[in-house]
């Protein structure tokens, strides 16, 4: 009985780990380490779904824009 309860708690804990929040382009523009971490994670992943897929697409789009525009931004909230 105790082993079943422990196994059930472990399954619930692992299921909760997969709920990744969806990040915006603004988040990746202002958090460069998170952008690089997400790009590396996406490169390793075989299949993606849900928010993980959205985050990979957003991170790739931000990375491509930074490569194209040299990391600059036209967001008035981020300009000096």
Secondary structure, 3 states (H helix, E strand, C coil): CHHHHHHHHHHHHHHHHCCCCCCCHHHHHHCHHHHHHHHHHHHHCCCCCHHHHHHHHHHHHHHHHHHHHCCCCCCCCCCC
